[in-house]
Amino acid sequence: MQVSLTVNGRTQTAEIESRTLLVHYLREHLNLTGTHVGCETSYCGACTVLVDGKAIKSCTMLAVQTEGAAITTIEGLANGELHPVQQGFVERHGLQCGFCTPGMIMSAVALLDENDSPSEDEIRHGIEGNLCRCTGYHNIVKSIEYAAATMRGDDPPASDWEDES
């Protein structure tokens, strides 16, 4: 089947098998390997991308289902400089091994696009489909809080290790 979609702002057209998963199309046909393959059952969220602005687990979506859609991967976030969510993960140490990070960041971007001032509970709910086995989520939440503040034009909250006096 032929599929035509926009990936990270560029129109892509390809002949693919109808059973090709979006994650495999992105990784194998477009060489966008920032989208990770984890569980392949939509449980871990490592493969999360944005499809028309919504966080979607690409391991359970067929590429042909995205015909005409706009796809954003982790590679498409940075535009000359890091996206505020990416910067938040740097500033607040929201990653360790990095395997879950692209999917976690994409879920956070979708959350902040809908809610620019999420509470801690709303952040935790917004990323609940993404598993991290390293960080315990504390720094991930702090990273997203940092990004939300930055995107609003506010001063980011002090980190846990900064002197707040």
Biotite code that builds the C-alpha atoms (Angstrom):
import biotite.structure as struc

atoms = struc.array([
    struc.Atom([0.000, 0.000, 0.000], chain_id="A", res_id=1, res_name="MET", atom_name="CA", element="C"),
    struc.Atom([1.038, 3.570, -0.521], chain_id="A", res_id=2, res_name="GLN", atom_name="CA", element="C"),
    struc.Atom([1.093, 5.868, 2.480], chain_id="A", res_id=3, res_name="VAL", atom_name="CA", element="C"),
    struc.Atom([1.577, 9.607, 2.448], chain_id="A", res_id=4, res_name="SER", atom_name="CA", element="C"),
    struc.Atom([2.026, 11.553, 5.662], chain_id="A", res_id=5, res_name="LEU", atom_name="CA", element="C"),
    struc.Atom([3.962, 14.446, 7.097], chain_id="A", res_id=6, res_name="THR", atom_name="CA", element="C"),
    struc.Atom([6.756, 13.512, 9.482], chain_id="A", res_id=7, res_name="VAL", atom_name="CA", element="C"),
    struc.Atom([8.495, 16.311, 11.360], chain_id="A", res_id=8, res_name="ASN", atom_name="CA", element="C"),
    struc.Atom([7.236, 18.833, 8.816], chain_id="A", res_id=9, res_name="GLY", atom_name="CA", element="C"),
    struc.Atom([8.284, 16.896, 5.705], chain_id="A", res_id=10, res_name="ARG", atom_name="CA", element="C"),
    struc.Atom([5.896, 15.027, 3.431], chain_id="A", res_id=11, res_name="THR", atom_name="CA", element="C"),
    struc.Atom([6.796, 11.369, 3.118], chain_id="A", res_id=12, res_name="GLN", atom_name="CA", element="C"),
    struc.Atom([5.303, 8.935, 0.611], chain_id="A", res_id=13, res_name="THR", atom_name="CA", element="C"),
    struc.Atom([6.224, 5.259, 0.485], chain_id="A", res_id=14, res_name="ALA", atom_name="CA", element="C"),
    struc.Atom([5.039, 1.859, -0.624], chain_id="A", res_id=15, res_name="GLU", atom_name="CA", element="C"),
    struc.Atom([4.766, -0.322, 2.473], chain_id="A", res_id=16, res_name="ILE", atom_name="CA", element="C"),
    struc.Atom([3.115, -3.536, 3.530], chain_id="A", res_id=17, res_name="GLU", atom_name="CA", element="C"),
    struc.Atom([-0.293, -2.864, 5.028], chain_id="A", res_id=18, res_name="SER", atom_name="CA", element="C"),
    struc.Atom([0.767, -4.571, 8.270], chain_id="A", res_id=19, res_name="ARG", atom_name="CA", element="C"),
    struc.Atom([3.770, -2.251, 8.875], chain_id="A", res_id=20, res_name="THR", atom_name="CA", element="C"),
    struc.Atom([3.563, -0.663, 12.292], chain_id="A", res_id=21, res_name="LEU", atom_name="CA", element="C"),
    struc.Atom([4.146, 3.059, 12.535], chain_id="A", res_id=22, res_name="LEU", atom_name="CA", element="C"),
    struc.Atom([7.156, 2.530, 14.822], chain_id="A", res_id=23, res_name="VAL", atom_name="CA", element="C"),
    struc.Atom([8.805, 0.285, 12.222], chain_id="A", res_id=24, res_name="HIS", atom_name="CA", element="C"),
    struc.Atom([7.989, 2.697, 9.399], chain_id="A", res_id=25, res_name="TYR", atom_name="CA", element="C"),
    struc.Atom([9.627, 5.541, 11.330], chain_id="A", res_id=26, res_name="LEU", atom_name="CA", element="C"),
    struc.Atom([12.687, 3.558, 12.370], chain_id="A", res_id=27, res_name="ARG", atom_name="CA", element="C"),
    struc.Atom([13.307, 1.395, 9.291], chain_id="A", res_id=28, res_name="GLU", atom_name="CA", element="C"),
    struc.Atom([11.999, 3.475, 6.380], chain_id="A", res_id=29, res_name="HIS", atom_name="CA", element="C"),
    struc.Atom([12.824, 6.971, 7.647], chain_id="A", res_id=30, res_name="LEU", atom_name="CA", element="C"),
    struc.Atom([15.773, 6.133, 9.935], chain_id="A", res_id=31, res_name="ASN", atom_name="CA", element="C"),
    struc.Atom([14.159, 8.041, 12.839], chain_id="A", res_id=32, res_name="LEU", atom_name="CA", element="C"),
    struc.Atom([15.546, 5.809, 15.551], chain_id="A", res_id=33, res_name="THR", atom_name="CA", element="C"),
    struc.Atom([14.778, 8.148, 18.453], chain_id="A", res_id=34, res_name="GLY", atom_name="CA", element="C"),
    struc.Atom([11.381, 6.442, 18.665], chain_id="A", res_id=35, res_name="THR", atom_name="CA", element="C"),
    struc.Atom([12.241, 3.365, 20.697], chain_id="A", res_id=36, res_name="HIS", atom_name="CA", element="C"),
    struc.Atom([10.760, -0.114, 20.474], chain_id="A", res_id=37, res_name="VAL", atom_name="CA", element="C"),
    struc.Atom([10.131, -1.466, 23.950], chain_id="A", res_id=38, res_name="GLY", atom_name="CA", element="C"),
    struc.Atom([7.364, -3.903, 24.746], chain_id="A", res_id=39, res_name="CYS", atom_name="CA", element="C"),
    struc.Atom([5.523, -3.801, 21.389], chain_id="A", res_id=40, res_name="GLU", atom_name="CA", element="C"),
    struc.Atom([2.222, -4.114, 23.285], chain_id="A", res_id=41, res_name="THR", atom_name="CA", element="C"),
    struc.Atom([1.630, -0.398, 24.113], chain_id="A", res_id=42, res_name="SER", atom_name="CA", element="C"),
    struc.Atom([2.438, -1.013, 27.767], chain_id="A", res_id=43, res_name="TYR", atom_name="CA", element="C"),
    struc.Atom([5.739, 0.844, 28.177], chain_id="A", res_id=44, res_name="CYS", atom_name="CA", element="C"),
    struc.Atom([5.256, 3.984, 26.055], chain_id="A", res_id=45, res_name="GLY", atom_name="CA", element="C"),
    struc.Atom([8.833, 4.098, 24.728], chain_id="A", res_id=46, res_name="ALA", atom_name="CA", element="C"),
    struc.Atom([7.435, 4.367, 21.186], chain_id="A", res_id=47, res_name="CYS", atom_name="CA", element="C"),
    struc.Atom([5.192, 7.390, 21.848], chain_id="A", res_id=48, res_name="THR", atom_name="CA", element="C"),
    struc.Atom([4.988, 9.944, 19.040], chain_id="A", res_id=49, res_name="VAL", atom_name="CA", element="C"),
    struc.Atom([2.533, 12.735, 18.280], chain_id="A", res_id=50, res_name="LEU", atom_name="CA", element="C"),
    struc.Atom([-0.078, 12.028, 15.625], chain_id="A", res_id=51, res_name="VAL", atom_name="CA", element="C"),
    struc.Atom([-1.928, 15.233, 14.801], chain_id="A", res_id=52, res_name="ASP", atom_name="CA", element="C"),
    struc.Atom([-0.787, 16.540, 18.190], chain_id="A", res_id=53, res_name="GLY", atom_name="CA", element="C"),
    struc.Atom([-1.971, 13.570, 20.259], chain_id="A", res_id=54, res_name="LYS", atom_name="CA", element="C"),
    struc.Atom([0.378, 11.204, 22.077], chain_id="A", res_id=55, res_name="ALA", atom_name="CA", element="C"),
    struc.Atom([0.070, 7.809, 20.368], chain_id="A", res_id=56, res_name="ILE", atom_name="CA", element="C"),
    struc.Atom([1.964, 4.590, 21.002], chain_id="A", res_id=57, res_name="LYS", atom_name="CA", element="C"),
    struc.Atom([3.350, 3.839, 17.575], chain_id="A", res_id=58, res_name="SER", atom_name="CA", element="C"),
    struc.Atom([3.930, 0.142, 18.268], chain_id="A", res_id=59, res_name="CYS", atom_name="CA", element="C"),
    struc.Atom([0.207, -0.604, 18.025], chain_id="A", res_id=60, res_name="THR", atom_name="CA", element="C"),
    struc.Atom([-0.745, 1.724, 15.167], chain_id="A", res_id=61, res_name="MET", atom_name="CA", element="C"),
    struc.Atom([-0.391, 0.744, 11.555], chain_id="A", res_id=62, res_name="LEU", atom_name="CA", element="C"),
    struc.Atom([1.474, 3.230, 9.406], chain_id="A", res_id=63, res_name="ALA", atom_name="CA", element="C"),
    struc.Atom([-1.404, 3.189, 6.881], chain_id="A", res_id=64, res_name="VAL", atom_name="CA", element="C"),
    struc.Atom([-3.725, 4.435, 9.643], chain_id="A", res_id=65, res_name="GLN", atom_name="CA", element="C"),
    struc.Atom([-1.768, 7.691, 9.635], chain_id="A", res_id=66, res_name="THR", atom_name="CA", element="C"),
    struc.Atom([-2.500, 8.485, 5.977], chain_id="A", res_id=67, res_name="GLU", atom_name="CA", element="C"),
    struc.Atom([-2.570, 12.275, 5.671], chain_id="A", res_id=68, res_name="GLY", atom_name="CA", element="C"),
    struc.Atom([-1.626, 12.799, 9.330], chain_id="A", res_id=69, res_name="ALA", atom_name="CA", element="C"),
    struc.Atom([1.092, 14.978, 10.797], chain_id="A", res_id=70, res_name="ALA", atom_name="CA", element="C"),
    struc.Atom([3.566, 12.938, 12.830], chain_id="A", res_id=71, res_name="ILE", atom_name="CA", element="C"),
    struc.Atom([6.086, 14.451, 15.233], chain_id="A", res_id=72, res_name="THR", atom_name="CA", element="C"),
    struc.Atom([8.898, 12.339, 16.618], chain_id="A", res_id=73, res_name="THR", atom_name="CA", element="C"),
    struc.Atom([11.534, 13.236, 19.196], chain_id="A", res_id=74, res_name="ILE", atom_name="CA", element="C"),
    struc.Atom([13.798, 14.289, 16.311], chain_id="A", res_id=75, res_name="GLU", atom_name="CA", element="C"),
    struc.Atom([11.190, 16.812, 15.181], chain_id="A", res_id=76, res_name="GLY", atom_name="CA", element="C"),
    struc.Atom([10.956, 18.695, 18.474], chain_id="A", res_id=77, res_name="LEU", atom_name="CA", element="C"),
    struc.Atom([14.260, 20.519, 18.402], chain_id="A", res_id=78, res_name="ALA", atom_name="CA", element="C"),
    struc.Atom([14.329, 23.421, 15.982], chain_id="A", res_id=79, res_name="ASN", atom_name="CA", element="C"),
    struc.Atom([17.874, 24.686, 16.231], chain_id="A", res_id=80, res_name="GLY", atom_name="CA", element="C"),
    struc.Atom([17.707, 24.420, 20.015], chain_id="A", res_id=81, res_name="GLU", atom_name="CA", element="C"),
    struc.Atom([16.167, 22.003, 22.468], chain_id="A", res_id=82, res_name="LEU", atom_name="CA", element="C"),
    struc.Atom([12.412, 22.054, 22.974], chain_id="A", res_id=83, res_name="HIS", atom_name="CA", element="C"),
    struc.Atom([11.544, 23.344, 26.486], chain_id="A", res_id=84, res_name="PRO", atom_name="CA", element="C"),
    struc.Atom([10.564, 19.826, 27.571], chain_id="A", res_id=85, res_name="VAL", atom_name="CA", element="C"),
    struc.Atom([13.886, 18.455, 26.357], chain_id="A", res_id=86, res_name="GLN", atom_name="CA", element="C"),
    struc.Atom([15.667, 21.297, 28.167], chain_id="A", res_id=87, res_name="GLN", atom_name="CA", element="C"),
    struc.Atom([13.658, 20.552, 31.300], chain_id="A", res_id=88, res_name="GLY", atom_name="CA", element="C"),
    struc.Atom([14.876, 16.951, 31.257], chain_id="A", res_id=89, res_name="PHE", atom_name="CA", element="C"),
    struc.Atom([18.448, 18.254, 31.051], chain_id="A", res_id=90, res_name="VAL", atom_name="CA", element="C"),
    struc.Atom([18.029, 20.897, 33.753], chain_id="A", res_id=91, res_name="GLU", atom_name="CA", element="C"),
    struc.Atom([16.145, 18.711, 36.241], chain_id="A", res_id=92, res_name="ARG", atom_name="CA", element="C"),
    struc.Atom([17.870, 15.385, 35.515], chain_id="A", res_id=93, res_name="HIS", atom_name="CA", element="C"),
    struc.Atom([14.728, 13.697, 34.189], chain_id="A", res_id=94, res_name="GLY", atom_name="CA", element="C"),
    struc.Atom([16.581, 10.830, 32.587], chain_id="A", res_id=95, res_name="LEU", atom_name="CA", element="C"),
    struc.Atom([19.020, 8.142, 33.498], chain_id="A", res_id=96, res_name="GLN", atom_name="CA", element="C"),
    struc.Atom([19.428, 5.331, 30.975], chain_id="A", res_id=97, res_name="CYS", atom_name="CA", element="C"),
    struc.Atom([17.430, 7.318, 28.395], chain_id="A", res_id=98, res_name="GLY", atom_name="CA", element="C"),
    struc.Atom([15.413, 4.434, 26.982], chain_id="A", res_id=99, res_name="PHE", atom_name="CA", element="C"),
    struc.Atom([12.013, 5.793, 28.055], chain_id="A", res_id=100, res_name="CYS", atom_name="CA", element="C"),
    struc.Atom([12.997, 9.434, 27.565], chain_id="A", res_id=101, res_name="THR", atom_name="CA", element="C"),
    struc.Atom([11.823, 10.056, 23.965], chain_id="A", res_id=102, res_name="PRO", atom_name="CA", element="C"),
    struc.Atom([8.372, 8.611, 24.653], chain_id="A", res_id=103, res_name="GLY", atom_name="CA", element="C"),
    struc.Atom([8.152, 10.357, 28.010], chain_id="A", res_id=104, res_name="MET", atom_name="CA", element="C"),
    struc.Atom([9.058, 13.687, 26.413], chain_id="A", res_id=105, res_name="ILE", atom_name="CA", element="C"),
    struc.Atom([6.479, 13.236, 23.647], chain_id="A", res_id=106, res_name="MET", atom_name="CA", element="C"),
    struc.Atom([3.751, 12.502, 26.207], chain_id="A", res_id=107, res_name="SER", atom_name="CA", element="C"),
    struc.Atom([4.815, 15.572, 28.190], chain_id="A", res_id=108, res_name="ALA", atom_name="CA", element="C"),
    struc.Atom([4.674, 17.762, 25.069], chain_id="A", res_id=109, res_name="VAL", atom_name="CA", element="C"),
    struc.Atom([1.121, 16.566, 24.351], chain_id="A", res_id=110, res_name="ALA", atom_name="CA", element="C"),
    struc.Atom([0.148, 17.242, 27.968], chain_id="A", res_id=111, res_name="LEU", atom_name="CA", element="C"),
    struc.Atom([1.591, 20.763, 27.969], chain_id="A", res_id=112, res_name="LEU", atom_name="CA", element="C"),
    struc.Atom([-0.046, 21.552, 24.629], chain_id="A", res_id=113, res_name="ASP", atom_name="CA", element="C"),
    struc.Atom([-3.405, 20.878, 26.314], chain_id="A", res_id=114, res_name="GLU", atom_name="CA", element="C"),
    struc.Atom([-2.623, 22.254, 29.783], chain_id="A", res_id=115, res_name="ASN", atom_name="CA", element="C"),
    struc.Atom([0.126, 24.834, 30.275], chain_id="A", res_id=116, res_name="ASP", atom_name="CA", element="C"),
    struc.Atom([-0.136, 24.766, 34.084], chain_id="A", res_id=117, res_name="SER", atom_name="CA", element="C"),
    struc.Atom([-0.615, 21.154, 35.125], chain_id="A", res_id=118, res_name="PRO", atom_name="CA", element="C"),
    struc.Atom([-0.537, 20.165, 38.776], chain_id="A", res_id=119, res_name="SER", atom_name="CA", element="C"),
    struc.Atom([1.789, 17.409, 39.906], chain_id="A", res_id=120, res_name="GLU", atom_name="CA", element="C"),
    struc.Atom([-1.141, 14.981, 39.842], chain_id="A", res_id=121, res_name="ASP", atom_name="CA", element="C"),
    struc.Atom([-2.047, 16.065, 36.312], chain_id="A", res_id=122, res_name="GLU", atom_name="CA", element="C"),
    struc.Atom([1.551, 15.566, 35.197], chain_id="A", res_id=123, res_name="ILE", atom_name="CA", element="C"),
    struc.Atom([1.650, 12.099, 36.731], chain_id="A", res_id=124, res_name="ARG", atom_name="CA", element="C"),
    struc.Atom([-1.656, 11.263, 35.037], chain_id="A", res_id=125, res_name="HIS", atom_name="CA", element="C"),
    struc.Atom([-0.387, 12.665, 31.719], chain_id="A", res_id=126, res_name="GLY", atom_name="CA", element="C"),
    struc.Atom([2.649, 10.373, 31.704], chain_id="A", res_id=127, res_name="ILE", atom_name="CA", element="C"),
    struc.Atom([1.054, 7.321, 33.292], chain_id="A", res_id=128, res_name="GLU", atom_name="CA", element="C"),
    struc.Atom([1.264, 5.378, 30.030], chain_id="A", res_id=129, res_name="GLY", atom_name="CA", element="C"),
    struc.Atom([5.060, 5.693, 30.026], chain_id="A", res_id=130, res_name="ASN", atom_name="CA", element="C"),
    struc.Atom([7.179, 3.438, 32.186], chain_id="A", res_id=131, res_name="LEU", atom_name="CA", element="C"),
    struc.Atom([10.560, 4.383, 33.580], chain_id="A", res_id=132, res_name="CYS", atom_name="CA", element="C"),
    struc.Atom([12.523, 1.757, 35.420], chain_id="A", res_id=133, res_name="ARG", atom_name="CA", element="C"),
    struc.Atom([15.359, 4.050, 36.523], chain_id="A", res_id=134, res_name="CYS", atom_name="CA", element="C"),
    struc.Atom([14.259, 7.399, 37.916], chain_id="A", res_id=135, res_name="THR", atom_name="CA", element="C"),
    struc.Atom([11.285, 6.818, 40.189], chain_id="A", res_id=136, res_name="GLY", atom_name="CA", element="C"),
    struc.Atom([9.514, 9.675, 38.306], chain_id="A", res_id=137, res_name="TYR", atom_name="CA", element="C"),
    struc.Atom([10.375, 12.457, 40.778], chain_id="A", res_id=138, res_name="HIS", atom_name="CA", element="C"),
    struc.Atom([12.857, 14.165, 38.455], chain_id="A", res_id=139, res_name="ASN", atom_name="CA", element="C"),
    struc.Atom([10.651, 13.508, 35.427], chain_id="A", res_id=140, res_name="ILE", atom_name="CA", element="C"),
    struc.Atom([7.806, 15.406, 37.108], chain_id="A", res_id=141, res_name="VAL", atom_name="CA", element="C"),
    struc.Atom([10.224, 18.199, 38.065], chain_id="A", res_id=142, res_name="LYS", atom_name="CA", element="C"),
    struc.Atom([11.448, 18.310, 34.458], chain_id="A", res_id=143, res_name="SER", atom_name="CA", element="C"),
    struc.Atom([7.916, 18.762, 33.158], chain_id="A", res_id=144, res_name="ILE", atom_name="CA", element="C"),
    struc.Atom([7.191, 21.439, 35.779], chain_id="A", res_id=145, res_name="GLU", atom_name="CA", element="C"),
    struc.Atom([10.352, 23.239, 34.613], chain_id="A", res_id=146, res_name="TYR", atom_name="CA", element="C"),
    struc.Atom([9.221, 23.017, 30.989], chain_id="A", res_id=147, res_name="ALA", atom_name="CA", element="C"),
    struc.Atom([5.699, 24.225, 31.781], chain_id="A", res_id=148, res_name="ALA", atom_name="CA", element="C"),
    struc.Atom([7.041, 27.285, 33.569], chain_id="A", res_id=149, res_name="ALA", atom_name="CA", element="C"),
    struc.Atom([9.510, 28.019, 30.779], chain_id="A", res_id=150, res_name="THR", atom_name="CA", element="C"),
    struc.Atom([6.826, 27.684, 28.110], chain_id="A", res_id=151, res_name="MET", atom_name="CA", element="C"),
    struc.Atom([4.562, 30.078, 30.026], chain_id="A", res_id=152, res_name="ARG", atom_name="CA", element="C"),
    struc.Atom([7.419, 32.576, 30.353], chain_id="A", res_id=153, res_name="GLY", atom_name="CA", element="C"),
    struc.Atom([7.643, 32.107, 34.120], chain_id="A", res_id=154, res_name="ASP", atom_name="CA", element="C"),
    struc.Atom([10.761, 31.455, 36.144], chain_id="A", res_id=155, res_name="ASP", atom_name="CA", element="C"),
    struc.Atom([11.187, 27.714, 36.554], chain_id="A", res_id=156, res_name="PRO", atom_name="CA", element="C"),
    struc.Atom([10.717, 26.376, 40.076], chain_id="A", res_id=157, res_name="PRO", atom_name="CA", element="C"),
    struc.Atom([13.904, 25.911, 42.068], chain_id="A", res_id=158, res_name="ALA", atom_name="CA", element="C"),
    struc.Atom([15.341, 22.444, 41.938], chain_id="A", res_id=159, res_name="SER", atom_name="CA", element="C"),
    struc.Atom([15.484, 20.228, 44.988], chain_id="A", res_id=160, res_name="ASP", atom_name="CA", element="C"),
    struc.Atom([19.235, 20.798, 45.305], chain_id="A", res_id=161, res_name="TRP", atom_name="CA", element="C"),
    struc.Atom([19.260, 24.582, 44.851], chain_id="A", res_id=162, res_name="GLU", atom_name="CA", element="C"),
    struc.Atom([19.295, 26.878, 47.857], chain_id="A", res_id=163, res_name="ASP", atom_name="CA", element="C"),
    struc.Atom([15.838, 28.458, 47.949], chain_id="A", res_id=164, res_name="GLU", atom_name="CA", element="C"),
    struc.Atom([16.836, 31.280, 50.350], chain_id="A", res_id=165, res_name="SER", atom_name="CA", element="C"),
])
